[in-house]
Amino acid sequence: MPPVELILLLLSPVFIVAIALEYHLARRNYCLTDSLHNVVLALLHQGSDMLALIVLMPLFYWLHTFALFDVPLTPLNLIGAFLLQDFLYYWFHRASHKVHWLWLAHVVHHSSKQMNFSTAFRQSLLYPVVGMWLFWTPMILLGFAPELVLAIVAINLAFQFFVHTQLVGQLGWLEWVFNTPTHHRIHHASNPCYLDKNFAGVLIIWDKLFGTYIDIQPAEKIRYGIVGSAPKETLLSINFHECRVLLGKLNKARGLKNKLRQLFSAPRHRD
């Protein structure tokens, strides 16, 4: 089993306990249908990732033969790998909001109107199709082993599970450095002032460096969900509704240049 799936599988009991505890403490933040959908979506996502990695792992090993350096496994290099992967995740996440092709997958995660630990499970089976994996190839080409890269990706994603909650308030000095539940609640908001902000994976410093950070606005009550055309509450619609939206735009676009513009321009989810 690939490292990314194995690590997340080993941590699944921790995730389940956290969900059960949060449900006990804040049942009002849960909708049973929504949470069941989130669990099934997570299983579909994991299944599609495992199938994709059967094809992608040989590609990753082949790319690794062209690596610029031979990066040994040392504590310092592990820290460097973590920082680089988190930096690349920031740009993947930001691009997923700005490029309609990538938004096809990422919109699934934002489509819920709930915010709780189970929302972290709400993932798309289209991530391998749209090319999330492309964002990790620079690490492989630099010289980091593919297994190490995927393991760090998994740890990054596991951390992000814990920022999907309304139970944790602001965390003092940690807010200056790390992505926290407060920062991530803002990211999931559909309020105009909060759209396309706080893309951090683990470290919020990237948002502060690249101008996408916003702090909580006390007078602005967060509304979760997406702006514009929303899917129906079915697994099929949640996964593929945005594909229909993009296909409609492609059909209306005249000429190859305009069709490509629709693929790679913003999804205009502010409309």
C-alpha positions as CSV (number, residue, x, y, z in Angstrom):
1,M,0.0,0.0,0.0
2,P,1.4,3.5,-0.9
3,P,2.6,5.6,2.1
4,V,-0.1,8.2,1.7
5,E,-2.9,5.6,2.0
6,L,-1.1,3.6,4.7
7,I,-0.5,6.6,7.0
8,L,-4.0,7.8,6.7
9,L,-5.4,4.3,7.3
10,L,-3.3,3.9,10.5
11,L,-4.6,7.3,11.7
12,S,-8.2,6.5,10.9
13,P,-9.0,5.3,14.5
14,V,-7.8,8.7,15.8
15,F,-10.1,10.5,13.2
16,I,-13.1,8.4,14.2
17,V,-12.6,9.0,17.9
18,A,-12.3,12.8,17.2
19,I,-15.5,12.8,15.2
20,A,-17.4,10.8,17.9
21,L,-16.1,13.2,20.6
22,E,-17.0,16.3,18.6
23,Y,-20.5,14.9,17.8
24,H,-21.0,14.3,21.5
25,L,-20.0,17.8,22.4
26,A,-21.6,19.7,19.5
27,R,-24.3,17.6,17.8
28,R,-25.7,20.9,16.4
29,N,-22.8,21.1,14.0
30,Y,-23.6,17.8,12.4
31,C,-26.1,16.7,9.7
32,L,-26.3,12.9,9.5
33,T,-26.8,12.8,5.7
34,D,-23.9,15.2,5.2
35,S,-21.6,13.2,7.4
36,L,-22.5,9.9,5.8
37,H,-21.8,11.4,2.4
38,N,-18.4,12.6,3.7
39,V,-17.4,9.1,4.8
40,V,-18.4,7.6,1.4
41,L,-16.6,10.4,-0.4
42,A,-13.5,9.7,1.6
43,L,-13.6,6.0,0.7
44,L,-14.1,6.8,-3.0
45,H,-11.2,9.3,-2.9
46,Q,-8.9,6.8,-1.2
47,G,-9.9,4.2,-3.8
48,S,-9.2,6.5,-6.8
49,D,-5.9,7.6,-5.2
50,M,-4.8,3.9,-4.8
51,L,-5.7,3.1,-8.4
52,A,-3.9,6.2,-9.7
53,L,-0.7,5.4,-7.7
54,I,-0.5,2.0,-9.5
55,V,0.1,4.1,-12.6
56,L,1.9,7.0,-11.1
57,M,4.5,5.3,-8.9
58,P,6.5,4.0,-11.9
59,L,6.4,7.5,-13.3
60,F,7.6,9.0,-10.0
61,Y,10.5,6.5,-9.9
62,W,11.4,7.3,-13.5
63,L,11.4,11.0,-12.8
64,H,13.6,10.4,-9.8
65,T,16.3,9.0,-12.2
66,F,16.6,12.6,-13.5
67,A,16.9,14.1,-10.0
68,L,19.3,17.1,-9.7
69,F,20.6,15.9,-6.3
70,D,20.8,12.7,-4.2
71,V,19.1,13.9,-1.0
72,P,20.0,11.7,1.9
73,L,17.6,11.0,4.8
74,T,18.8,13.3,7.6
75,P,16.8,15.4,10.2
76,L,17.7,18.6,8.4
77,N,16.6,17.3,5.0
78,L,13.4,16.1,6.6
79,I,12.7,19.6,7.8
80,G,13.5,21.0,4.4
81,A,11.2,18.4,2.7
82,F,8.4,19.3,5.1
83,L,8.8,23.0,4.4
84,L,9.0,22.5,0.6
85,Q,6.0,20.2,0.5
86,D,3.9,22.6,2.6
87,F,5.0,25.5,0.3
88,L,3.9,23.4,-2.8
89,Y,0.6,22.5,-1.1
90,Y,-0.1,26.2,-0.6
91,W,0.3,26.8,-4.4
92,F,-1.7,23.7,-5.2
93,H,-4.5,24.8,-3.0
94,R,-4.4,28.4,-4.3
95,A,-4.5,27.1,-7.9
96,S,-7.4,24.9,-7.1
97,H,-9.5,28.0,-6.4
98,K,-8.1,29.9,-9.4
99,V,-8.1,27.3,-12.1
100,H,-11.5,25.8,-13.1
101,W,-9.9,22.5,-14.2
102,L,-8.5,22.0,-10.6
103,W,-11.7,23.4,-9.0
104,L,-13.6,20.4,-10.5
105,A,-12.0,18.3,-7.7
106,H,-11.6,20.8,-4.9
107,V,-15.2,22.1,-5.1
108,V,-16.3,18.8,-3.5
109,H,-14.5,19.7,-0.3
110,H,-16.2,23.1,-0.1
111,S,-19.7,22.0,-1.1
112,S,-20.8,21.2,2.4
113,K,-22.7,23.8,4.5
114,Q,-21.4,22.1,7.7
115,M,-18.1,22.5,9.4
116,N,-17.0,19.6,11.6
117,F,-14.3,16.9,11.6
118,S,-16.2,14.8,9.1
119,T,-16.0,17.7,6.6
120,A,-12.2,16.8,6.3
121,F,-13.3,13.5,4.7
122,R,-15.3,15.3,2.0
123,Q,-12.9,14.8,-0.9
124,S,-13.2,14.2,-4.6
125,L,-12.3,11.1,-6.6
126,L,-11.1,13.4,-9.4
127,Y,-7.9,14.7,-7.8
128,P,-5.7,12.2,-9.7
129,V,-7.5,13.2,-12.9
130,V,-7.1,16.9,-12.6
131,G,-3.4,16.5,-11.6
132,M,-2.9,17.2,-7.9
133,W,0.1,14.9,-8.1
134,L,1.9,17.2,-10.5
135,F,2.5,19.6,-7.6
136,W,4.7,17.1,-5.8
137,T,7.0,16.3,-8.8
138,P,9.4,19.2,-8.1
139,M,10.4,17.5,-4.9
140,I,11.1,14.2,-6.8
141,L,13.1,16.1,-9.4
142,L,15.1,17.8,-6.7
143,G,16.1,14.4,-5.3
144,F,13.7,13.5,-2.5
145,A,12.6,9.8,-2.7
146,P,9.0,9.3,-4.0
147,E,8.0,7.3,-0.9
148,L,9.2,10.2,1.4
149,V,7.4,12.8,-0.6
150,L,4.1,10.8,-0.4
151,A,4.6,10.2,3.3
152,I,5.0,13.9,3.9
153,V,1.9,14.6,1.8
154,A,0.0,12.2,4.0
155,I,1.2,13.8,7.3
156,N,0.3,17.2,5.9
157,L,-3.2,16.0,5.0
158,A,-3.6,14.3,8.4
159,F,-2.8,17.5,10.2
160,Q,-5.4,19.3,8.2
161,F,-8.1,17.0,9.6
162,F,-7.9,18.7,12.9
163,V,-8.5,22.2,11.6
164,H,-12.0,21.3,10.5
165,T,-13.9,22.1,13.7
166,Q,-15.9,24.9,15.3
167,L,-15.1,23.8,18.8
168,V,-11.6,25.3,18.9
169,G,-11.3,29.1,19.3
170,Q,-8.2,31.2,18.7
171,L,-4.9,29.7,19.9
172,G,-2.8,32.7,20.8
173,W,0.7,32.8,19.3
174,L,0.1,29.6,17.3
175,E,-2.2,31.6,15.0
176,W,0.9,33.5,13.8
177,V,2.6,30.4,12.5
178,F,0.3,27.5,12.0
179,N,-3.0,26.9,10.1
180,T,-5.6,26.7,12.9
181,P,-9.3,26.0,13.1
182,T,-10.0,29.7,13.1
183,H,-8.0,30.2,9.9
184,H,-9.6,27.3,8.2
185,R,-13.1,28.2,9.1
186,I,-12.5,31.4,7.3
187,H,-11.2,29.5,4.3
188,H,-14.4,27.5,4.1
189,A,-16.6,30.6,4.3
190,S,-18.7,31.8,1.4
191,N,-18.8,35.4,2.6
192,P,-17.4,37.7,0.0
193,C,-14.8,39.1,2.3
194,Y,-13.4,35.6,3.1
195,L,-13.4,34.1,-0.4
196,D,-10.0,32.7,-1.6
197,K,-8.2,33.3,1.6
198,N,-6.1,31.2,4.0
199,F,-4.9,28.5,1.7
200,A,-2.4,27.1,4.2
201,G,-1.8,23.4,4.8
202,V,0.2,23.4,8.0
203,L,1.9,26.8,8.1
204,I,-0.1,30.0,7.7
205,I,3.1,31.9,6.9
206,W,2.7,31.3,3.2
207,D,-0.6,33.2,3.2
208,K,1.0,36.0,5.1
209,L,3.9,36.1,2.6
210,F,1.8,36.0,-0.5
211,G,-1.1,38.3,0.4
212,T,-3.9,35.7,0.9
213,Y,-4.2,35.9,4.7
214,I,-7.2,37.4,6.5
215,D,-8.0,37.3,10.2
216,I,-11.5,36.7,11.6
217,Q,-13.8,39.7,11.2
218,P,-15.9,39.8,14.4
219,A,-18.9,41.4,12.8
220,E,-19.0,38.9,9.9
221,K,-20.8,35.6,10.7
222,I,-19.3,32.8,8.7
223,R,-21.6,31.1,6.1
224,Y,-20.3,27.7,4.9
225,G,-20.7,26.3,1.4
226,I,-20.0,27.6,-2.1
227,V,-21.1,30.6,-4.1
228,G,-23.1,30.0,-7.3
229,S,-24.4,26.7,-8.6
230,A,-24.4,24.1,-5.9
231,P,-24.7,20.3,-6.3
232,K,-27.7,18.2,-5.1
233,E,-27.3,16.2,-2.0
234,T,-26.4,13.0,-3.9
235,L,-23.0,11.4,-4.2
236,L,-23.1,11.6,-8.0
237,S,-24.0,15.3,-8.0
238,I,-21.5,16.2,-5.3
239,N,-18.7,14.6,-7.3
240,F,-19.6,15.7,-10.8
241,H,-21.9,18.7,-10.7
242,E,-19.1,21.1,-11.4
243,C,-18.1,19.0,-14.4
244,R,-21.5,19.9,-15.9
245,V,-20.9,23.6,-15.1
246,L,-17.6,23.6,-16.9
247,L,-18.9,21.6,-19.9
248,G,-21.7,24.2,-20.3
249,K,-19.1,26.9,-20.4
250,L,-16.9,25.0,-22.9
251,N,-19.9,24.5,-25.1
252,K,-20.6,28.2,-25.2
253,A,-17.0,29.2,-25.8
254,R,-16.1,29.7,-29.4
255,G,-12.7,28.5,-30.7
256,L,-9.9,26.6,-29.0
257,K,-8.4,29.7,-27.4
258,N,-11.6,30.6,-25.6
259,K,-12.2,27.0,-24.5
260,L,-8.7,26.8,-23.0
261,R,-9.4,30.1,-21.3
262,Q,-12.4,28.5,-19.7
263,L,-10.4,25.5,-18.5
264,F,-7.6,27.5,-16.9
265,S,-9.3,30.7,-15.8
266,A,-11.0,31.2,-12.4
267,P,-14.2,29.3,-11.8
268,R,-15.9,32.6,-11.0
269,H,-17.4,31.2,-7.9
270,R,-17.7,34.7,-6.7
271,D,-20.6,35.2,-9.0
